Amino acid sequence: MSIPIIPSMDAAVHPSKLYPEYKSTILRAPAQPMIVFPPGISEVQGPVFGDFQLGALDHDLTKNSIKNGEPLGERIVVHGKVLNENGQPVPHTLVEIWQANAAGRYVHKVDKHAAPLDPNFLGAGRTRTDKDGYYCFYTIKPGAYPWGNHFNAWRPNHIHFSLFGPNITTRLVTQMYFPGDPLLNYDPIFQGIPEKGRPLVIASFDIDRTEPDFALAYRFDIVLRGYATTPFENQ
Ligand SMILES: [Fe+2]
């Protein structure tokens, strides 16, 4: 079999490993030049996550952890296509998301933000793309939250995404943002993405996919590799 050539990540699109305004990168950015490690057969033919049965409500964060009522906040549909470097759909791939609740609080032991947890909202879900590379989640619009990067630092509303694609070399971890969010101008994680790449991580408001009397909708297409790749999270 032939091993695909993995194009190096476009520095005009992806965030630099070191972006001092995003303080964590100062410690975790590599101090030495990166070594090119061509993928072998195990990387391109090895098992990937997602080859298992999903629960019927795994994609619906408004229902997948209900205890005593509906989760609070603005219901939204988040949907789109996962595409490869040639613009072709990536079918049957695992898409996982996690996010804060409407008040900007995660269900996580290190999240100490003084905002309420929602007993009916876990903030985690997963789905698989269909044969056309399409995915769809129902969720609650996440709230902004403060973080310790600098004085009065607030993360814009965002949803974390992890995708595996057809093999481990196409794994993508990124964040989806919302159009028109004023906090984008002040967020060093978003600002750490070169200007050309920033539009690729902002969803579009999608009036055609809204559900009248029920939910607004946002479209977020994701490109796993090659030209126009969705920017990876700085890590
Ligand atoms: Fe987050």
Boltz pocket constraint, residues with backbone or C-beta under 6 A from the ligand:
constraints:
  - pocket:
      binder: B
      contacts: [[A, 99], [A, 100], [A, 155], [A, 158], [A, 160]]
      max_distance: 6.0
